[in-house]
Amino acid sequence: MALEGQLSDFNLAEILQLIASQQKSGFLTLEAQREMVFIFDKGEVISTRDRRSRTRDPLESFLKAYGFFSESQWKHIDYVKKNSSLDLTEILVSENLLTEARLESTLRSLAQDMTHQGMKLHRGRYHFTPTQRTPPGVRGSIRLPVQSLLMEAARRLDEEPGLKAALPSQSLTFSQGEKTLPQEALSEVSGRIMKLALAGLPLGRIIRQGQVESFVVRDLLKTWLEEGFLTVEQHAADDGDARGDKRALRGINLNPGLRRAPLVLLVFLLLCGAGWYRWVEEPAMDPGQGPQLRETQLRAEVVAAARLYFYQEGQWPENLASMVRGGHMAPATLATVESLGWNYELDKKQNRFALGT
């Protein structure tokens, strides 16, 4: 018998506990701001990917949101997907993009992240379709007890206000604190996040390149700040959120001042049309100010990419193209640099580089 209703009457935690207690198998679908699916086998979550759904694969969204692969790697994945019947999980393993262990860990992180986000939903519908046996067509399955998912999601909900207070802006950058965290004390995940932080990247970009949930990144950074391993260095230009900055122009992130420029121009034209503005000779805005600001932002982006390369490889990149190949810099940024005629010159003797015309 199907189970359905409103999330305002029963929240996700109550629904998951009911399915788990009765050891049901089947598909639970949440229809809210975005569709979520939890697939059960005898009361345990085995997947959050329904291949029958026409919505975007949540695994693909997760991988792209947290910077798992470069643009060229995604093009290769899309090519294999179009020319084979392989599932995304099979492609990732067969093409040596993820090990089976890393894939399983990522699928678990995806399920945890969806549970965390789902527990925030108070509007929308839910629908559970039971099956007699293990739901068919599940690829890349995992087994997660509902209780462990809910306990971790509840912890994250409780600690989120503290994270927002400690890290109030996506533009925060970090530097080495008074203490140094030994390398042997860092796991693969924490080591990667520490490198990104010490490379001078803003919080928003650390999240987008951290290859782990946003909560985990912010939790690690908050802990390191409290323990003196990191310190907040400055507020960089707004770098967007974990879903990606859609306000980029040719690879250059626009700051709030530039985003307000169209609005200022619109108001100006309206004043002219209504006759409220009288043409007089007055100091005009320097026509070179806009391009100069964008070039400054472009230079900062290239420098940040080079610093990230240095922290990961132990040396400065040989050229700009090597940063693109390593996924440290977007191809669009390289194209913009080349169109400006900028040169990258590496001085190995003095262990530094120069960027200019």
C-alpha positions in Angstrom: 0.0 0.0 0.0 1.4 3.4 -1.0 2.0 6.1 1.6 1.6 9.7 0.6 0.9 13.1 2.2 2.2 16.6 2.9 5.6 17.3 4.5 3.8 19.9 6.7 2.1 16.9 8.4 5.0 14.5 8.5 8.6 15.6 8.1 11.4 13.5 6.5 12.7 12.2 9.8 9.3 10.8 10.8 8.8 9.2 7.3 12.2 7.6 7.2 11.8 6.2 10.7 8.4 4.7 9.8 9.8 3.0 6.7 12.8 1.7 8.7 10.8 0.4 11.6 8.6 -1.6 9.3 11.6 -2.7 7.2 9.9 -1.7 4.0 11.4 -1.8 0.5 10.5 0.7 -2.2 10.9 4.3 -3.5 10.3 7.4 -1.4 9.9 10.6 -3.5 9.9 14.1 -2.1 8.4 16.8 -4.3 9.4 20.2 -3.0 11.8 22.9 -4.3 13.6 20.0 -6.0 12.7 16.3 -6.2 14.5 13.9 -3.9 14.4 10.1 -4.0 15.4 7.6 -1.3 15.4 4.0 -2.3 14.9 1.4 0.5 15.6 -2.3 0.8 14.2 -3.9 4.0 14.3 -0.6 5.9 17.8 0.5 4.8 18.7 3.3 2.3 20.5 1.7 -0.7 20.4 4.6 -3.1 19.3 8.2 -3.7 19.3 7.9 -7.5 16.1 6.8 -9.4 17.0 6.0 -13.0 13.3 6.4 -13.9 13.3 10.1 -13.0 13.7 12.7 -15.7 15.4 15.1 -13.3 19.1 15.6 -13.2 21.1 12.8 -11.6 21.8 13.9 -8.0 25.2 12.2 -8.1 26.2 14.3 -11.1 24.9 17.4 -9.4 26.9 16.6 -6.3 30.1 15.9 -8.2 29.9 19.1 -10.2 28.9 21.3 -7.2 31.9 20.2 -5.2 34.6 20.3 -8.0 35.4 16.6 -8.5 36.5 16.8 -12.1 37.8 19.2 -14.6 35.9 20.5 -17.6 37.7 18.2 -20.0 37.0 15.2 -17.7 33.3 16.0 -17.8 33.4 16.2 -21.5 34.9 12.7 -21.6 32.3 11.4 -19.2 29.5 12.9 -21.4 31.0 11.3 -24.5 31.2 7.8 -22.8 27.6 8.2 -21.5 26.3 9.0 -25.0 28.1 6.2 -26.7 27.5 3.4 -24.2 24.8 2.0 -21.9 27.0 2.5 -18.8 25.6 4.2 -15.7 27.5 7.2 -14.3 28.9 5.1 -11.4 30.2 2.5 -13.9 31.8 5.2 -16.0 33.6 6.7 -13.1 35.2 3.4 -12.1 35.9 2.1 -15.6 37.6 5.3 -16.6 39.7 5.4 -13.5 38.2 8.7 -12.3 37.2 7.2 -8.9 38.1 4.0 -7.1 35.3 1.8 -6.0 36.1 2.7 -2.4 36.0 6.5 -3.2 32.8 6.0 -5.2 31.1 4.3 -2.2 32.2 7.0 0.1 30.9 9.7 -2.3 27.5 7.9 -2.6 27.3 7.8 1.2 28.1 11.5 1.4 25.4 12.3 -1.2 22.8 10.3 0.8 23.9 12.2 4.0 23.8 15.6 2.3 20.3 14.8 0.9 19.0 13.7 4.3 20.4 16.9 5.8 18.7 19.1 3.2 15.5 17.1 3.2 15.1 17.6 7.0 14.8 21.3 6.3 11.8 20.9 4.1 8.4 21.8 5.5 6.5 22.2 2.3 5.8 19.8 -0.5 4.6 16.3 -0.9 6.0 12.8 -0.2 5.0 9.5 -1.9 6.3 6.1 -0.9 5.8 3.2 -3.4 6.5 -0.1 -1.8 8.0 -3.1 -3.6 7.9 -6.8 -2.7 11.6 -7.3 -3.1 14.8 -5.2 -3.5 13.9 -2.4 -5.9 15.1 -3.2 -9.4 17.5 -1.1 -11.5 19.7 0.2 -8.7 23.3 0.7 -9.7 26.1 1.7 -7.3 24.0 0.6 -4.3 25.0 1.2 -0.7 23.5 0.2 2.6 22.9 2.9 5.2 20.9 2.5 8.4 18.3 5.2 8.7 19.1 5.9 12.3 22.7 6.9 11.5 21.6 9.1 8.7 19.1 10.9 10.9 21.5 11.3 13.9 24.2 12.9 11.7 21.6 15.1 9.9 20.3 16.3 13.3 23.8 17.1 14.4 24.4 19.2 11.3 21.1 21.1 11.8 22.1 21.9 15.4 25.6 23.1 14.4 24.7 25.1 11.3 23.9 28.4 13.2 27.3 28.3 14.8 29.0 27.7 11.4 27.2 30.7 9.9 28.2 32.9 12.8 31.9 31.8 12.6 32.0 32.0 8.7 29.5 34.7 7.8 30.7 35.3 4.3 31.6 33.2 1.2 34.4 35.7 0.5 36.5 34.9 3.7 40.1 33.9 3.1 42.5 32.2 5.5 46.2 32.1 6.3 48.4 30.0 8.6 47.6 30.4 12.3 49.9 30.4 15.3 49.9 26.6 15.3 50.8 24.2 12.5 48.8 21.0 12.0 51.0 18.0 11.4 50.6 16.4 8.0 50.1 12.9 9.6 47.1 14.3 11.5 45.3 15.1 8.2 43.1 12.7 6.4 42.8 12.9 2.6 39.7 15.2 2.9 41.1 17.5 5.6 44.5 17.6 3.9 42.8 18.8 0.7 40.8 21.5 2.5 43.8 22.7 4.3 45.8 23.1 1.1 42.9 25.1 -0.5 42.7 27.3 2.5 46.4 28.0 2.7 46.4 28.7 -1.0 44.4 31.8 -0.2 41.2 30.8 -1.9 38.0 32.3 -0.6 35.5 30.1 1.3 33.1 29.9 -1.7 35.8 28.5 -3.9 37.1 26.1 -1.2 33.6 24.6 -1.0 33.4 24.3 -4.8 36.7 22.5 -5.0 36.7 20.6 -1.8 35.2 17.4 -3.2 33.1 17.0 0.0 29.8 18.4 1.3 29.7 22.1 2.2 28.9 21.3 5.8 32.1 19.2 6.2 34.3 22.0 4.7 32.8 24.7 6.9 33.0 22.5 10.0 36.7 21.8 9.4 37.5 25.4 8.8 35.6 26.5 12.0 37.5 23.9 14.1 40.9 25.0 12.7 40.1 28.6 13.4 39.1 27.9 17.0 42.2 25.7 17.6 44.6 28.3 16.1 45.7 26.4 13.0 44.1 29.0 10.7 43.3 32.7 11.0 40.9 34.8 8.9 43.1 36.9 6.6 40.7 39.2 4.8 37.4 39.5 2.9 38.0 38.9 -0.7 35.6 39.9 -3.5 32.3 38.0 -3.2 32.9 34.6 -4.7 29.4 33.1 -4.8 28.1 30.0 -3.1 28.6 26.3 -3.3 26.2 25.9 -6.2 28.6 27.9 -8.4 28.8 31.5 -9.4 26.7 32.2 -12.5 27.7 35.8 -12.6 31.0 35.2 -14.3 32.1 37.1 -17.5 34.6 35.2 -19.5 35.9 33.5 -16.3 36.1 36.7 -14.3 33.9 36.9 -11.2 31.9 40.2 -11.0 31.9 42.0 -7.7 28.8 43.7 -6.3 29.9 47.1 -7.8 29.9 45.7 -11.3 26.6 43.9 -10.8 25.0 47.2 -9.9 26.3 49.0 -13.0 23.3 47.9 -15.3 20.9 49.2 -12.6 22.7 52.5 -12.4 22.6 52.8 -16.2 18.9 52.0 -16.3 18.1 54.7 -13.7 20.2 57.2 -15.7 18.3 56.5 -18.9 14.9 56.8 -17.2 15.9 60.2 -15.8 17.0 61.3 -19.3 13.7 60.1 -20.9 11.5 61.8 -18.3 13.3 65.1 -18.8 14.6 65.1 -15.2 18.2 65.1 -16.3 19.7 68.2 -17.9 22.7 67.7 -20.0 25.7 69.6 -18.5 29.4 69.2 -18.8 30.5 67.3 -15.8 33.3 64.9 -15.0 32.6 61.6 -16.6 33.6 58.2 -15.3 37.0 57.1 -16.4 36.3 54.8 -19.4 39.2 52.7 -18.4 38.0 52.1 -14.9 35.7 49.1 -15.8 38.4 47.2 -17.8 41.0 48.0 -15.2 38.9 46.5 -12.4 38.2 43.4 -14.4 41.9 43.0 -15.2 42.6 43.3 -11.5 40.1 40.6 -10.7 41.5 38.4 -13.5 45.1 38.8 -12.2 43.9 37.8 -8.7 42.2 34.7 -10.1 45.4 33.7 -11.9 47.5 34.3 -8.8 45.1 32.3 -6.7 45.3 29.4 -9.2 49.1 29.5 -9.2 49.2 29.5 -5.4 46.9 26.5 -5.3 49.1 24.7 -7.8 52.1 25.5 -5.7 50.6 24.0 -2.5 49.5 20.9 -4.3 52.5 20.2 -6.5 55.3 21.9 -4.4 56.4 24.1 -7.3 55.1 26.9 -9.4 53.4 25.9 -12.7 55.6 25.9 -15.8 52.9 27.8 -17.7 49.3 28.8 -17.6 48.1 25.8 -19.6 49.4 23.5 -16.9 47.0 25.1 -14.4 44.1 24.5 -16.7 45.1 20.8 -17.2 45.3 20.3 -13.5 41.9 21.8 -12.9 43.3 24.8 -11.0 42.1 27.4 -13.5 39.1 27.5 -15.9 39.8 27.4 -19.7 37.9 30.6 -20.1 40.3 32.4 -17.8 43.2 31.2 -19.9 41.5 32.4 -23.1 40.9 35.9 -21.5 44.6 36.1 -20.4 45.8 35.2 -23.9 43.4 37.7 -25.5 44.9 40.5 -23.3 48.4 39.5 -24.4 49.6 38.7 -20.9 52.7 36.6 -20.5 53.5 34.2 -17.7 57.2 34.1 -16.8 58.6 31.7 -14.3 61.9 32.5 -12.5 63.0 29.2 -11.1 66.2 30.6 -9.5 64.2 33.0 -7.3 61.2 30.7 -7.1 58.7 33.2 -8.3 56.7 34.2 -11.3 55.6 37.3 -13.1 52.4 38.0 -15.0 52.1 41.0 -17.4 52.4 42.3 -20.9 
